[in-house]
Amino acid sequence: MELEDRLIAAVRAAAGDRVAYVCYSGGIDSTVVLAASTRAGVETIALLGVSASLAASERADAHRIAGEIGVQAEEVATNEIELAGYRANAGDRCYYCKSALYDTVLALAATRNADEVIFVGTHVDDLGEHRPGLQAAMERGVVAPLVDAGFGKAEIRALARHWNLSNAEKPAAPCLASRVPVGIEVTPERLGQIEAVEEFLRQHKIWPARARWHESVVRIEVAPEMFERVTSEPLRNELRRACRRVGFKFVALDLGGLQSGSLSLPLVAS
């Protein structure tokens, strides 16, 4: 398959004789990079960054998917919550998050007496967006094989299907901190509230979904075709109770549906 050949060639060219440390999350992008690196015959280590911003269900799913492709993912504690810039959440939070991840990987690699290259799942569709994490990657010489191979999301999913990866159709799963509005401090307690509500929704097959944090209000985003189920008994009242148990006083259903980056949308339409 031409896509397979392109990506494996990019991985081999970038890695050479070095050990590839793949920053792996269980998402489709980093999974394809991990699978390509192993198929290319490169010595590959999958590293899963673990912190309060990673939901337990996503953590478990990442290990399951890595196992399916014959890799045991190593967990590394990234501790980005300790960084003032990350907690401040001033629009460049991802820079501090990715800096913490890459610095952790580099420190680990330095203890293992081998030349290394760090691979990430960034692809060409990411390049035109506001992604402060890309700056952190550039500063540390991190490599994106998907970009080198000219892959966007369509190519990634096509190759994932060809390789029969179980997460080939998995929706995007941004970190829990992305549910906190810019300018509001990210704390473990707030991330815990968000995770609890989203886990309730996941367990009740209302997924994908987002629980956006607005102080005493949780704003829930789901696909419009799920509105009737969310607002019907007994789920409506069970959801309300679940939200109140973790500290929210009010529960709102966003009529805009599931929206990527909705915390950055203007409050008033122009």
CORHU-V263677 format. One record per residue. N is the residue number from 1. PSI is psi in radians with two decimals (999 if undefined). Layout:
# CORHU-V263677
N_PSI, N_PSI
This chain:
# CORHU-V263677
1_2.32, 2_-0.71, 3_-0.76, 4_-0.81, 5_-0.72, 6_-0.80, 7_-0.73, 8_-0.65, 9_-0.71, 10_-0.71, 11_-0.82, 12_-0.70, 13_-0.69, 14_-0.62, 15_-0.70, 16_-2.23, 17_0.20, 18_2.82, 19_2.31, 20_2.08, 21_1.94, 22_2.10, 23_1.78, 24_2.38, 25_-0.21, 26_-0.15, 27_2.88, 28_-0.62, 29_-0.94, 30_-0.45, 31_-0.74, 32_-0.69, 33_-0.77, 34_-0.79, 35_-0.71, 36_-0.72, 37_-0.74, 38_-0.71, 39_-0.45, 40_-0.11, 41_0.24, 42_2.44, 43_2.07, 44_2.35, 45_2.17, 46_2.19, 47_2.16, 48_1.95, 49_2.18, 50_2.27, 51_-3.11, 52_-0.30, 53_-0.05, 54_2.06, 55_2.52, 56_-0.64, 57_-0.65, 58_-0.64, 59_-0.84, 60_-0.70, 61_-0.67, 62_-0.76, 63_-0.71, 64_-0.79, 65_-0.72, 66_-0.73, 67_-0.60, 68_-0.51, 69_0.25, 70_0.43, 71_2.46, 72_1.99, 73_2.31, 74_2.36, 75_2.42, 76_2.32, 77_2.13, 78_-0.44, 79_0.57, 80_-0.39, 81_-0.31, 82_-0.20, 83_2.21, 84_-0.67, 85_-0.61, 86_-0.85, 87_-0.60, 88_-0.52, 89_0.84, 90_0.31, 91_-0.30, 92_0.44, 93_-0.71, 94_-0.48, 95_-0.80, 96_-0.64, 97_-0.89, 98_-0.59, 99_-0.76, 100_-0.73, 101_-0.89, 102_-0.66, 103_-0.64, 104_-0.75, 105_-0.77, 106_-0.71, 107_-0.70, 108_-0.80, 109_-0.61, 110_-0.37, 111_-0.06, 112_0.16, 113_0.78, 114_2.56, 115_2.49, 116_2.78, 117_2.45, 118_2.17, 119_2.46, 120_2.94, 121_0.29, 122_2.41, 123_3.07, 124_-0.49, 125_-0.33, 126_-0.37, 127_-0.44, 128_0.05, 129_2.89, 130_1.75, 131_1.58, 132_-0.42, 133_-0.45, 134_-0.61, 135_-0.73, 136_-0.68, 137_-0.77, 138_-0.70, 139_-0.40, 140_0.17, 141_0.46, 142_2.51, 143_2.44, 144_1.62, 145_-0.53, 146_-0.64, 147_-0.78, 148_-0.58, 149_-0.03, 150_0.52, 151_2.32, 152_-2.99, 153_-0.65, 154_-0.77, 155_-0.66, 156_-0.84, 157_-0.67, 158_-0.77, 159_-0.64, 160_-0.69, 161_-0.72, 162_-0.63, 163_0.05, 164_0.68, 165_2.33, 166_-0.31, 167_0.40, 168_-0.54, 169_0.21, 170_2.27, 171_2.84, 172_2.51, 173_1.31, 174_2.78, 175_2.79, 176_-0.52, 177_-0.37, 178_-0.16, 179_-0.07, 180_2.23, 181_2.52, 182_2.35, 183_-0.20, 184_2.31, 185_2.37, 186_2.17, 187_2.73, 188_-0.61, 189_-0.77, 190_-0.69, 191_-0.65, 192_-0.70, 193_-0.82, 194_-0.82, 195_-0.72, 196_-0.76, 197_-0.76, 198_-0.60, 199_-0.67, 200_-0.83, 201_-0.74, 202_-0.80, 203_-0.45, 204_0.36, 205_0.45, 206_1.46, 207_2.47, 208_2.74, 209_2.82, 210_2.44, 211_1.72, 212_2.29, 213_2.14, 214_1.16, 215_-1.90, 216_-0.08, 217_2.39, 218_2.18, 219_2.01, 220_2.27, 221_2.16, 222_2.91, 223_2.51, 224_-0.58, 225_-0.18, 226_-0.08, 227_-0.83, 228_-0.69, 229_-0.74, 230_-0.59, 231_0.10, 232_2.60, 233_2.58, 234_-0.08, 235_-0.68, 236_-0.86, 237_-0.61, 238_-0.70, 239_-0.76, 240_-0.78, 241_-0.69, 242_-0.69, 243_-0.71, 244_-0.58, 245_-0.54, 246_0.14, 247_-0.04, 248_2.41, 249_-0.53, 250_2.58, 251_2.14, 252_2.43, 253_2.10, 254_2.05, 255_-0.17, 256_-0.15, 257_-2.83, 258_2.07, 259_2.14, 260_2.28, 261_0.50, 262_-0.35, 263_-0.23, 264_-0.03, 265_2.61, 266_2.58, 267_-0.47, 268_2.18, 269_2.44, 270_999
